[in-house]
Amino acid sequence: MNGLKRVGSIFIIYGVLLLAAIVVLAGHMITLTFFATCWLLILYLHLSKLNKHELAIIETPTTHCRKEVIPEKLNNDLIEKIFYVFNKNVLSQLSKDGYILIDKDGVILNVSERVERILVCCKDDIITSHLSLFLFFTEPTHQKSTDTMIERIKKLVSKPEKLYFLNKVGLYIPIEISISKLPHENETLYLALIRDITAEQEQLQRELDLYVKLFNKEMIYKSAFNQAAIGIARVNVDSYIVEVNPMLCKIFGYSEKEFCKLSIKDLTVDTDIEKSEMLIRQLLRKEIYFFNLDKQYVRKDKSEFWANISVSLVCDNVTNQPIYMIAVIEDISDRKNIETALINISKEREDLLAGLTIASEAGGVNNWSLDLVTNKLKWDEGTRLLYGINLDQQLVYQDWLNAVHPEDVEEIKHHILAAIHNICSFKIEFRVFNLETNELVWVRCAANVSCNENNKPTMMFGINIDITHEKLIQIELEKETQAAKHANEAKSRFLATMSHEIRTPMNGVIGMIDLLRQTHLDTEQKRMTATIKDSSFSLLDIINDILDFSKIESGQIELELTSVSILSLIERAVDALCINANNKNIQLYICPDLKIPDKVKIDAVRFRQIILNLVGNAIKFSSLERKGVVIIKTRFDWISVSLVVDVIDNGIGISELQQKKLFTPFIQADTSTTRKFGGTGLGLSICKSFSELMSGEIKLTSQLGKGSCFRLSIPITKNKNTKYEFEHLDFSEYRFYIIHESKELSKCCQDIIAQLNPLHVSQVGIDKLENLCAIKDEQVVVITSAVDKTNILESTSLKTIILNPHQIKNNGYIDPLTYVVKCEPLKPSDLIHGLAILCELESPTLDLNKEIEENHRVEVALKVDKKRNRNLILLAEDEPTNRLVLSNQLESLGYEHEIAVDGNAAYKLWITGRFNLILTDCHMPNMDGFALTKKIRKEESRKGLSPTTIIAVTANGLVGEFENCIRAGMNDYIAKPVELKMLKIALSKYMSRDKNTQAIGEVVDCTERHKANDSIDFKHLIKIIGTNDKTITDEILLMYWNSVTQDTKKLIEAVEEGQSDLIRTRAHALKGISFSTGAAVIGETFKWIEQNASKIDDIKQKLHTIESETLRIKDLLVKRGILQIKDS
């Protein structure tokens, strides 16, 4: 009983002290916590003096506290009693601190629940562990070894310090630790008070960050105030403006000085004054901290506008009394207008949605939703009627699948699962059975997946549309389409067969006409044979149009993009039409855009066919009442990266009614057109299809009786490192004068030259010709007609481009002052090339293939070919007429050949190894040309033989046949009917001349006669010009002599003046014409001078070599009769 009283008195005394401390130290948690620690220490000391009987009085059941695992050497009962009192203590419930009991070695004996939470460990895992596993001094990286732990703990007794705890998840928790020493008999224990100060550290960091932010804001306030894109004002407590920034002055139209005399009331619209004053009063009374509203203001010019204003209060840091207000004003007039528009749009949207609902009901659109969590399915009335399900029946996902046709179930599952997995929409068509009528219904279904805030799919919303009627129609259409496809394939086969069958006899007609025209015919016979040939080709053109249209209809046309020059492509197309245009007295003009890239990727075959059709139509439908003019203009649209070609004519024109049906197949502008002009009516339809195939378009503008303009626009792909064809030519120092009777031609020339950026270009009258002839300026070039050339040529220094409408013998480079350009039609590239030569910007590449009269050309060519060609050709052709035509053509060209009637016979002849080239038809009995080629290539590969040149000769004119031939292993392709000229060109590419065959005629004699004089390499010259004809070679040598003598004088003048750039230019030109003519010795000298243009003294020594070599050339030309002695 005395023990009980003693224990009771202890608890009463210390309990009173604890309650007093709580009352006095309330709000000072750290001090209170430390006091509690001391209280526990004193309590422990008193309890430790009680005997076992006294301790038993306060022993509590083990069911109310956890049994601790501690070393046996300590008094377990005593520790439990201490922590029982500790855990039940009021302070323990109020404090956020935790407690750890350790022995003198640093082993943890017990911990409180708070420590368990900090370390994220249960008590059982912590007890018996060493404190060093959890406690870190200063930085975690500077943790000391365990043998110093007790020393550090002793230093912490009654001395709080901030350390770190390492918890179970690997986080370092900042703590404040305070340790009390608990002596007990021979044992010393330590009680550590632990407080988690993470929140305090974070608060401290936040305060520091806030201070830095405030400091930065203070620093940038002034610059932000003055440079702000919105208006800012400082307003005193009386609502008068103290300070404004420039933007606010701009918004209101007041100066800063004027602003400082105004109040907020002076700037506010009357209707908003009361509201503004009320908010300011609330702000000054600190009922609100700031306010923001949209209101109307008045500018200096009395105009009203909407603005958004944000006002905040600034108070004194000491007295906390209002000092001033900061007002931020933004002009929101545009936003208000947008808001008004959005309100209107919203209303329209609501009206639209209402209409959409009505439309959905009218259009049979049925709605449904699926809960992906519960699998519950919701169908509207329309969907239930579609599936034949009662309106009050509860549905789930499986009910839907049960109604679907068994063959479509897996596909539906796949789409739904994919949509859920990818969170996307899907569309599908499937069949269902109407459970009420048992009818099969086709349904088009579309759905989308909806997700929750965690981006997890939760709902699927969709629609169903009954498409049964549409499907039935589609099935019928597919049957009809299949039938039409078979019919179209049959038509294509028929057209291909027809093409082959027609071309075969036409080959005989055209081939024989070609041969007949090489014989001696009178004028009337020549006219009749020309008519036969033209008519034959007209028939082939009709066949080609029908074949192209058939290909387009069946979708078999494929593009083949290649890098080509647009100007060159157009010039070649116009070349093919110039004879027809000349016959109808129609002038063709090409007006190019020289800024078109020199190489663009385009389907050259289809593009050329479009140009041929458009220009051909312009020629065909020209007016008979006036001189016809057709202009082809090109332009590059850099914005759309497309090529634009305009074909303009002054023909009969097309009415608006006729224009609407002009591009329809087999339709012409007028029913009488076919009778007047012929044709199939497919040309423009094919052009339109080709342009659309290339992602382009054709547009037409026309006026009846005045003419038409067809505009072709095609997107093109530029090559990398885009260049322009003539960008390397610099005409900036030259002046050009155009004298010509044709205004159209003069204008065309002026436009072309102007794009070359010359010093001057203009058209002048014929009366100015005499003045121009008197000019002694090498930088002046005259462009004129052949009619006026006589007067101009009398000038010794005036450079002249002669525009001649006829094919003349001396076409091209004549001498350093004269260049002749054919002008019907005028090719821009020929004109520019001629100008470049006369201006010494390019070497005068001699036109070594001068055109002479047709009969003379054919006779000479045939004589030369017959004597030169000794290589054997194998001809494989099954059709007798074609064999006869091709055989005669080969004989006329001087080629020896043997004939095989099919592929088998050709192969047997080929294996003899006597043939250098094979001409084979593609379609023959027994073995066709394709099989023959593959068999030959296989044998060549097996035996390691050199490939034999194989050229296909086929009547199949369909686009794509060339590709088939190349894929089969052939080298080239000739379409029937075979023209003699085309056959010669094809063979000349692959057939080499007999090296043992001497040059014939006078060239051989001259070569032998002048063998000792090697100043001119006649073999090289003959190889360059492709003929031994003495007349032609002598004419070329005379042209060379005139050029080299005049240009050498200019070179000497440049050397004497020491002008290195001019020396290089002169030497470059002389080098080019020398090598082209076979004068290699003097050419090498000019080459050395070009490369060493700055070595004036050395060049002067080389001039002696040039002089002696020139005399040798002159001696040779005198002996050949080219020069007379007086010419020297």
QUINORNOR-V742488 format. One record per backbone hydrogen bond with DSSP energy under -1.0 kcal/mol. CO is the residue of the C=O (numbers start at 0). NH is the residue of the N-H. If there is no record, write none. Layout:
# QUINORNOR-V742488
CO;NH
CO;NH
This chain:
# QUINORNOR-V742488
0;4
1;5
2;6
3;7
4;8
5;9
6;10
7;11
8;12
9;13
10;14
11;15
12;16
13;17
14;18
15;19
16;20
17;21
18;22
19;23
20;24
24;27
27;31
28;32
29;33
30;34
31;35
32;36
33;37
34;38
35;39
36;40
37;41
38;42
39;43
40;44
41;45
42;46
43;47
46;49
50;54
51;55
60;63
70;73
73;75
74;78
75;79
76;80
77;81
78;82
79;83
80;84
81;85
82;86
83;87
89;93
90;94
97;193
98;111
99;191
100;108
100;109
101;189
102;105
105;130
106;102
107;127
109;100
111;115
112;116
113;117
114;118
115;120
118;167
122;126
125;128
128;107
129;132
130;133
130;134
133;165
135;163
138;141
139;142
144;147
145;148
147;151
148;152
149;153
150;154
155;158
155;178
160;176
162;174
163;135
164;172
166;169
170;166
172;164
173;196
174;162
175;194
176;160
177;192
178;157
179;190
181;188
183;186
186;183
188;181
189;101
190;179
191;99
192;177
193;97
194;175
196;200
197;201
198;202
199;203
200;204
201;205
202;206
203;207
204;208
205;209
206;210
207;211
208;212
209;213
210;214
211;215
212;216
213;217
214;218
215;219
216;220
219;223
220;224
221;225
222;226
223;227
230;328
231;244
232;326
233;241
233;242
234;324
235;238
238;263
239;235
242;233
244;248
245;249
246;250
247;251
248;252
251;299
254;258
255;259
257;260
258;261
261;240
266;297
268;271
269;272
271;275
272;276
273;277
274;278
275;279
276;280
277;281
278;282
279;283
280;284
281;286
281;287
282;285
288;312
290;310
292;308
294;306
295;268
296;304
298;301
302;298
304;296
305;331
306;294
307;329
308;292
309;327
310;290
311;325
313;322
313;323
315;319
320;315
323;313
324;234
325;311
326;232
327;309
328;230
329;307
331;335
332;336
333;337
334;338
335;339
336;340
337;341
338;342
339;343
340;344
341;345
342;346
343;347
344;348
345;349
346;350
347;351
348;352
349;353
350;354
351;355
352;356
353;357
354;358
355;359
356;360
357;361
358;362
359;364
365;463
366;379
367;461
368;377
369;459
370;374
374;396
375;370
377;368
379;383
380;384
381;385
382;386
383;387
383;388
386;434
394;376
395;399
396;400
397;401
402;432
404;407
407;411
408;412
409;413
410;414
411;415
412;416
413;417
414;418
415;419
416;420
417;421
418;422
418;423
425;446
427;444
429;442
430;404
431;440
433;437
438;433
440;431
441;466
442;429
443;464
444;427
445;462
446;425
447;460
449;457
449;458
451;454
455;451
457;371
458;449
459;369
460;447
461;367
462;445
463;365
464;443
466;470
467;471
468;472
469;473
470;474
471;475
472;476
473;477
474;478
475;479
476;480
477;481
478;482
479;483
480;484
481;485
482;486
483;487
484;488
485;489
486;490
487;491
488;492
489;493
490;494
491;495
492;496
493;497
494;498
495;499
496;500
497;501
498;502
499;503
500;504
501;505
502;506
503;507
504;508
505;509
506;510
507;511
508;512
509;513
510;514
511;515
512;516
514;517
515;518
521;525
522;526
523;527
524;528
525;529
526;530
527;531
528;532
529;533
530;534
531;535
532;536
533;537
534;538
535;539
536;540
537;541
538;542
539;543
540;544
541;545
542;546
543;547
544;548
545;549
546;550
547;551
548;552
549;553
550;555
551;554
561;601
563;599
564;568
565;569
566;570
567;571
568;572
569;573
570;574
571;575
573;576
576;580
577;581
578;582
579;583
580;585
581;584
586;629
588;631
590;633
592;595
598;718
599;563
600;716
601;561
601;603
602;606
603;607
604;608
605;609
606;610
607;611
608;612
609;613
610;614
611;615
612;616
613;617
614;618
615;619
616;620
618;621
620;651
627;586
628;649
629;588
630;647
631;590
632;645
634;643
636;641
640;715
641;636
642;713
643;634
644;711
645;632
646;709
647;630
651;704
654;658
655;659
660;663
663;666
669;672
671;675
672;676
673;677
681;685
682;686
683;687
684;688
685;689
686;690
687;691
688;692
689;693
690;695
691;694
696;712
698;710
700;708
702;705
702;706
706;702
707;648
708;700
709;646
710;698
711;644
712;696
713;642
716;600
722;597
723;726
725;728
730;733
733;758
733;759
734;780
735;761
736;782
737;763
741;745
742;746
743;747
744;748
745;749
746;750
747;751
748;752
749;753
750;754
752;755
753;756
759;735
761;737
764;767
765;768
767;771
768;772
769;773
771;774
776;779
778;734
779;798
780;736
781;800
782;738
783;802
787;791
788;792
791;794
798;781
799;818
800;783
801;820
802;785
803;822
805;807
811;819
814;817
816;799
817;813
817;814
818;801
819;811
820;803
826;830
827;831
828;832
829;833
830;834
831;835
832;836
833;837
834;838
835;840
835;841
836;839
842;844
845;847
852;856
853;857
854;858
855;859
856;860
857;861
858;862
859;863
860;864
861;865
862;866
863;867
864;868
867;993
871;915
871;916
872;897
873;918
874;899
875;920
878;882
879;883
880;884
881;885
882;886
883;887
884;888
885;889
886;890
887;891
888;892
889;894
890;893
895;872
897;874
899;876
901;905
902;906
903;907
904;908
905;909
906;910
908;911
909;912
915;948
916;873
917;950
918;875
919;952
924;926
926;902
927;931
928;932
929;933
930;934
931;935
932;936
933;937
934;938
935;939
936;940
937;941
938;942
939;943
939;944
948;917
949;970
949;971
950;919
951;973
953;975
957;960
959;963
960;964
961;965
962;966
963;967
964;969
965;968
971;951
973;953
978;982
979;983
980;984
981;985
982;986
983;987
986;989
986;990
993;996
1000;1004
1001;1005
1002;1006
1003;1007
1004;1008
1005;1009
1007;1010
1015;1017
1016;1020
1017;1021
1018;1022
1019;1023
1020;1024
1021;1025
1028;1032
1029;1033
1030;1034
1031;1035
1032;1036
1033;1037
1034;1038
1035;1039
1036;1040
1037;1041
1038;1042
1039;1043
1040;1044
1041;1045
1042;1046
1043;1047
1044;1048
1045;1049
1046;1050
1047;1051
1048;1052
1049;1053
1050;1054
1051;1055
1052;1056
1053;1058
1057;1059
1058;1062
1059;1063
1060;1064
1061;1065
1062;1066
1063;1067
1064;1068
1065;1069
1066;1070
1067;1071
1068;1072
1069;1073
1070;1074
1071;1075
1072;1076
1073;1078
1077;1016
1077;1079
1078;1082
1079;1083
1080;1084
1081;1085
1082;1086
1083;1087
1084;1088
1085;1089
1086;1090
1087;1091
1091;1094
1093;1095
1094;1098
1095;1099
1096;1100
1097;1101
1098;1102
1101;1105
1102;1106
1103;1107
1104;1108
1105;1109
1106;1110
1107;1111
1108;1112
1109;1113
1110;1114
1111;1115
1112;1116
1113;1117
1114;1118
1115;1119
1116;1121
1116;1122
1117;1120
1123;1126
1124;1127
